[in-house]
Amino acid sequence: MSPRVSVIIATYNWSSVLPYSIGSVLRQTMQDFEILVVGDGCTDDSEQVVAAIGDPRIRWFNLPANTRHQSGPNNEGLRQARGEFIAYLGHDDLWLPHHLEAHVAALDPGGIAMTYSLLISLVPEAAEPRPVRPRPQDGSWSPPSSTVHRRSVTEALGGWRDYREVVVPPEIDLWRRARAAGFEFKFVPRLTAIKFPASQRCGVYRTRPSHEQAAWSSRIASEPDLEATLLAEIVSGWDIVGRLNDRELVRRLIPELIVRAGRRLRRPLQLLASLWPRKGAVINSVRRFKGL
């Protein structure tokens, strides 16, 4: 019997983070999934690390050559996927336990092709976690880790394009093509993911740390109300916080957080694309910064 969700984790030679990202999937309240870990020509011990987790729902694949971007492994994951829905998780990112349940609930009624949710971005040296309100339907940057879509979307669109074929990052290209094809998007008003943007961690692929993921995985496992706690930490200076319980906090603060996140982080990668209008230039620049 096919799983409802195929979770695709693209990875490249950073095995130490995989137990944490995969662990955040295994902790999901919705358990009807498969996990496809796809190496982008990995030459380290990633395969052994994945096998050691020992869950039969996890399958490992490794591309014969490095494609230099997650679009290559994502396409292999799509070829292998058996689920009705496709969810992406960055190998160094984490999900809160309700991520899949919240997205599938929004997709289940039918008609909706793609869902996206609020996430926090942990930027080095930042005083607080930064909320990110994705806007894939506007063709703006939306992290794949906070996006779920029907498998039929990428079947219709032909999957992800190679980054050297497009000016903007491939995820933006995919969202734009989905919108142009008439697929319907829906926002899930929950905080469901934690992103550790490698694009803001200089040389991270030379050191390949995992201490941040370890610390946050511990919080996810030990704090059942982490979503509300994170929202409270982000907006700790707002007058409303002291008067609300956890459930009210999530319900009342999400709309305001969305507005503020949209103001703060509006289309950063489109700006990069305007500075480097050549195909592949944005990703090549980011790769150099990350140490690839």
C-alpha positions as a Python dict, from the first residue, in 0.01 Angstrom:
ca = {
    (1, 'M'): (0, 0, 0),
    (2, 'S'): (138, 341, -98),
    (3, 'P'): (207, 601, 171),
    (4, 'R'): (14, 926, 168),
    (5, 'V'): (328, 1143, 175),
    (6, 'S'): (668, 1101, 17),
    (7, 'V'): (926, 1306, 206),
    (8, 'I'): (1228, 1394, -10),
    (9, 'I'): (1554, 1486, 165),
    (10, 'A'): (1829, 1592, -76),
    (11, 'T'): (2175, 1570, 78),
    (12, 'Y'): (2540, 1614, -4),
    (13, 'N'): (2830, 1500, 218),
    (14, 'W'): (2690, 1629, 549),
    (15, 'S'): (2603, 1308, 726),
    (16, 'S'): (2610, 1451, 1080),
    (17, 'V'): (2284, 1646, 1027),
    (18, 'L'): (2085, 1356, 883),
    (19, 'P'): (1983, 1190, 1213),
    (20, 'Y'): (1824, 1520, 1317),
    (21, 'S'): (1634, 1603, 999),
    (22, 'I'): (1519, 1243, 958),
    (23, 'G'): (1438, 1229, 1328),
    (24, 'S'): (1207, 1528, 1292),
    (25, 'V'): (1014, 1336, 1026),
    (26, 'L'): (992, 1024, 1241),
    (27, 'R'): (842, 1235, 1523),
    (28, 'Q'): (550, 1352, 1306),
    (29, 'T'): (199, 1314, 1446),
    (30, 'M'): (98, 1187, 1102),
    (31, 'Q'): (292, 867, 1036),
    (32, 'D'): (171, 763, 689),
    (33, 'F'): (485, 854, 497),
    (34, 'E'): (799, 728, 328),
    (35, 'I'): (1135, 905, 347),
    (36, 'L'): (1349, 922, 35),
    (37, 'V'): (1702, 1038, 118),
    (38, 'V'): (1877, 1121, -208),
    (39, 'G'): (2249, 1186, -217),
    (40, 'D'): (2382, 1431, -474),
    (41, 'G'): (2679, 1211, -556),
    (42, 'C'): (2772, 1165, -188),
    (43, 'T'): (3119, 1029, -115),
    (44, 'D'): (3104, 1031, 267),
    (45, 'D'): (2931, 796, 512),
    (46, 'S'): (2578, 931, 452),
    (47, 'E'): (2448, 594, 332),
    (48, 'Q'): (2572, 420, 648),
    (49, 'V'): (2428, 693, 873),
    (50, 'V'): (2087, 660, 708),
    (51, 'A'): (2094, 280, 728),
    (52, 'A'): (2180, 294, 1099),
    (53, 'I'): (1852, 471, 1174),
    (54, 'G'): (1686, 142, 1092),
    (55, 'D'): (1336, 249, 989),
    (56, 'P'): (1193, 49, 695),
    (57, 'R'): (1011, 357, 564),
    (58, 'I'): (1347, 517, 479),
    (59, 'R'): (1501, 452, 137),
    (60, 'W'): (1846, 569, 27),
    (61, 'F'): (1948, 667, -324),
    (62, 'N'): (2270, 826, -447),
    (63, 'L'): (2314, 1001, -781),
    (64, 'P'): (2618, 885, -981),
    (65, 'A'): (2750, 1241, -1012),
    (66, 'N'): (2711, 1566, -821),
    (67, 'T'): (2451, 1799, -977),
    (68, 'R'): (2547, 2095, -752),
    (69, 'H'): (2191, 2174, -633),
    (70, 'Q'): (1899, 2001, -463),
    (71, 'S'): (1700, 2010, -788),
    (72, 'G'): (1886, 1700, -911),
    (73, 'P'): (1822, 1485, -600),
    (74, 'N'): (1467, 1621, -577),
    (75, 'N'): (1393, 1497, -928),
    (76, 'E'): (1527, 1152, -840),
    (77, 'G'): (1308, 1157, -530),
    (78, 'L'): (1008, 1244, -745),
    (79, 'R'): (1085, 950, -975),
    (80, 'Q'): (1095, 714, -677),
    (81, 'A'): (800, 865, -486),
    (82, 'R'): (488, 659, -425),
    (83, 'G'): (290, 906, -215),
    (84, 'E'): (-4, 1122, -316),
    (85, 'F'): (169, 1424, -163),
    (86, 'I'): (530, 1541, -187),
    (87, 'A'): (706, 1712, 104),
    (88, 'Y'): (1063, 1844, 93),
    (89, 'L'): (1295, 1876, 390),
    (90, 'G'): (1640, 2033, 373),
    (91, 'H'): (1897, 1792, 514),
    (92, 'D'): (1995, 2053, 774),
    (93, 'D'): (1639, 2171, 851),
    (94, 'L'): (1384, 2043, 1103),
    (95, 'W'): (1007, 2005, 1119),
    (96, 'L'): (787, 2053, 1422),
    (97, 'P'): (578, 1740, 1489),
    (98, 'H'): (255, 1877, 1339),
    (99, 'H'): (405, 1976, 1001),
    (100, 'L'): (270, 1692, 787),
    (101, 'E'): (-62, 1668, 969),
    (102, 'A'): (-131, 2040, 919),
    (103, 'H'): (-39, 2035, 550),
    (104, 'V'): (-228, 1717, 462),
    (105, 'A'): (-538, 1848, 640),
    (106, 'A'): (-526, 2154, 416),
    (107, 'L'): (-474, 1946, 101),
    (108, 'D'): (-726, 1671, 177),
    (109, 'P'): (-1049, 1848, 73),
    (110, 'G'): (-927, 1858, -287),
    (111, 'G'): (-882, 2149, -522),
    (112, 'I'): (-569, 2274, -346),
    (113, 'A'): (-247, 2171, -520),
    (114, 'M'): (21, 2320, -296),
    (115, 'T'): (40, 2432, 67),
    (116, 'Y'): (299, 2638, 249),
    (117, 'S'): (341, 2735, 613),
    (118, 'L'): (523, 2974, 842),
    (119, 'L'): (876, 2885, 948),
    (120, 'I'): (1156, 3043, 1146),
    (121, 'S'): (1498, 3108, 1002),
    (122, 'L'): (1791, 3085, 1241),
    (123, 'V'): (2039, 3339, 1113),
    (124, 'P'): (2383, 3349, 1279),
    (125, 'E'): (2433, 3644, 1512),
    (126, 'A'): (2062, 3736, 1500),
    (127, 'A'): (1910, 3841, 1831),
    (128, 'E'): (1599, 3632, 1774),
    (129, 'P'): (1466, 3367, 1533),
    (130, 'R'): (1339, 3534, 1218),
    (131, 'P'): (989, 3444, 1101),
    (132, 'V'): (956, 3371, 730),
    (133, 'R'): (617, 3389, 562),
    (134, 'P'): (663, 3213, 227),
    (135, 'R'): (477, 3345, -77),
    (136, 'P'): (522, 3084, -351),
    (137, 'Q'): (205, 3194, -527),
    (138, 'D'): (369, 3536, -578),
    (139, 'G'): (680, 3378, -726),
    (140, 'S'): (891, 3486, -430),
    (141, 'W'): (1141, 3284, -229),
    (142, 'S'): (971, 3007, -35),
    (143, 'P'): (1183, 2740, 132),
    (144, 'P'): (1091, 2391, 12),
    (145, 'S'): (1106, 2274, 376),
    (146, 'S'): (779, 2457, 442),
    (147, 'T'): (602, 2343, 123),
    (148, 'V'): (394, 2036, 36),
    (149, 'H'): (230, 1967, -300),
    (150, 'R'): (38, 1698, -480),
    (151, 'R'): (261, 1467, -679),
    (152, 'S'): (51, 1553, -984),
    (153, 'V'): (194, 1908, -979),
    (154, 'T'): (549, 1807, -1065),
    (155, 'E'): (425, 1533, -1296),
    (156, 'A'): (246, 1802, -1497),
    (157, 'L'): (537, 2047, -1485),
    (158, 'G'): (818, 1802, -1557),
    (159, 'G'): (986, 1835, -1218),
    (160, 'W'): (1260, 2074, -1109),
    (161, 'R'): (1478, 2252, -1362),
    (162, 'D'): (1856, 2248, -1336),
    (163, 'Y'): (1977, 2569, -1173),
    (164, 'R'): (2198, 2639, -1476),
    (165, 'E'): (1886, 2663, -1693),
    (166, 'V'): (1716, 2941, -1496),
    (167, 'V'): (1801, 3289, -1368),
    (168, 'V'): (1616, 3253, -1038),
    (169, 'P'): (1671, 2965, -792),
    (170, 'P'): (1497, 2645, -911),
    (171, 'E'): (1241, 2648, -628),
    (172, 'I'): (1121, 2994, -733),
    (173, 'D'): (1107, 2874, -1092),
    (174, 'L'): (896, 2574, -986),
    (175, 'W'): (651, 2783, -785),
    (176, 'R'): (616, 3030, -1075),
    (177, 'R'): (548, 2753, -1325),
    (178, 'A'): (291, 2599, -1092),
    (179, 'R'): (111, 2930, -1063),
    (180, 'A'): (124, 2987, -1440),
    (181, 'A'): (-25, 2640, -1493),
    (182, 'G'): (-323, 2735, -1276),
    (183, 'F'): (-247, 2526, -968),
    (184, 'E'): (-407, 2659, -650),
    (185, 'F'): (-195, 2748, -345),
    (186, 'K'): (-307, 2766, 18),
    (187, 'F'): (-134, 2908, 325),
    (188, 'V'): (-133, 2690, 637),
    (189, 'P'): (-138, 2937, 931),
    (190, 'R'): (92, 2737, 1156),
    (191, 'L'): (459, 2755, 1246),
    (192, 'T'): (581, 2415, 1130),
    (193, 'A'): (950, 2427, 1033),
    (194, 'I'): (1290, 2550, 1147),
    (195, 'K'): (1541, 2651, 883),
    (196, 'F'): (1917, 2681, 926),
    (197, 'P'): (2002, 2870, 605),
    (198, 'A'): (2338, 2751, 477),
    (199, 'S'): (2331, 3051, 244),
    (200, 'Q'): (2392, 3269, 551),
    (201, 'R'): (2664, 3051, 708),
    (202, 'C'): (2994, 3126, 540),
    (203, 'G'): (3200, 2813, 468),
    (204, 'V'): (2952, 2583, 640),
    (205, 'Y'): (3022, 2297, 397),
    (206, 'R'): (3388, 2302, 497),
    (207, 'T'): (3310, 2247, 867),
    (208, 'R'): (2970, 2068, 841),
    (209, 'P'): (2858, 2131, 1201),
    (210, 'S'): (2545, 1980, 1354),
    (211, 'H'): (2537, 2133, 1704),
    (212, 'E'): (2249, 2367, 1618),
    (213, 'Q'): (2035, 2086, 1482),
    (214, 'A'): (2118, 1875, 1788),
    (215, 'A'): (2010, 2150, 2027),
    (216, 'W'): (1688, 2226, 1843),
    (217, 'S'): (1602, 1858, 1802),
    (218, 'S'): (1628, 1826, 2178),
    (219, 'R'): (1387, 2117, 2221),
    (220, 'I'): (1140, 1969, 1974),
    (221, 'A'): (1148, 1634, 2153),
    (222, 'S'): (1114, 1779, 2503),
    (223, 'E'): (881, 2078, 2455),
    (224, 'P'): (533, 1978, 2334),
    (225, 'D'): (426, 2344, 2314),
    (226, 'L'): (734, 2458, 2124),
    (227, 'E'): (531, 2629, 1851),
    (228, 'A'): (366, 2859, 2105),
    (229, 'T'): (694, 2907, 2290),
    (230, 'L'): (875, 3017, 1974),
    (231, 'L'): (599, 3259, 1884),
    (232, 'A'): (619, 3403, 2234),
    (233, 'E'): (997, 3439, 2211),
    (234, 'I'): (972, 3620, 1879),
    (235, 'V'): (708, 3865, 1995),
    (236, 'S'): (808, 3885, 2362),
    (237, 'G'): (786, 4263, 2359),
    (238, 'W'): (427, 4279, 2242),
    (239, 'D'): (165, 4375, 2503),
    (240, 'I'): (-67, 4094, 2398),
    (241, 'V'): (160, 3810, 2511),
    (242, 'G'): (103, 3825, 2884),
    (243, 'R'): (-273, 3801, 2844),
    (244, 'L'): (-295, 3489, 2631),
    (245, 'N'): (-266, 3118, 2697),
    (246, 'D'): (-75, 2894, 2454),
    (247, 'R'): (-366, 2809, 2227),
    (248, 'E'): (-478, 3169, 2204),
    (249, 'L'): (-118, 3273, 2143),
    (250, 'V'): (-92, 3062, 1829),
    (251, 'R'): (-433, 3172, 1701),
    (252, 'R'): (-389, 3544, 1765),
    (253, 'L'): (-22, 3600, 1686),
    (254, 'I'): (12, 3411, 1359),
    (255, 'P'): (-162, 3684, 1151),
    (256, 'E'): (53, 3962, 1298),
    (257, 'L'): (368, 3754, 1261),
    (258, 'I'): (285, 3695, 895),
    (259, 'V'): (263, 4068, 831),
    (260, 'R'): (592, 4143, 1006),
    (261, 'A'): (774, 3855, 838),
    (262, 'G'): (654, 3971, 500),
    (263, 'R'): (792, 4319, 562),
    (264, 'R'): (1129, 4199, 689),
    (265, 'L'): (1212, 3928, 439),
    (266, 'R'): (1050, 4030, 113),
    (267, 'R'): (1196, 3858, -191),
    (268, 'P'): (1566, 3846, -102),
    (269, 'L'): (1661, 3607, -379),
    (270, 'Q'): (1480, 3807, -647),
    (271, 'L'): (1712, 4091, -553),
    (272, 'L'): (2010, 3862, -605),
    (273, 'A'): (1869, 3757, -939),
    (274, 'S'): (1843, 4121, -1045),
    (275, 'L'): (2210, 4170, -957),
    (276, 'W'): (2323, 3853, -1138),
    (277, 'P'): (2083, 3810, -1433),
    (278, 'R'): (2278, 3522, -1590),
    (279, 'K'): (2141, 3171, -1564),
    (280, 'G'): (2284, 2987, -1264),
    (281, 'A'): (2466, 3294, -1130),
    (282, 'V'): (2268, 3319, -805),
    (283, 'I'): (2326, 2956, -708),
    (284, 'N'): (2692, 2966, -810),
    (285, 'S'): (2745, 3268, -584),
    (286, 'V'): (2566, 3100, -293),
    (287, 'R'): (2768, 2781, -345),
    (288, 'R'): (3095, 2971, -318),
    (289, 'F'): (2978, 3143, 1),
    (290, 'K'): (2882, 2809, 157),
    (291, 'G'): (3217, 2654, 74),
    (292, 'L'): (3117, 2430, -215),
}
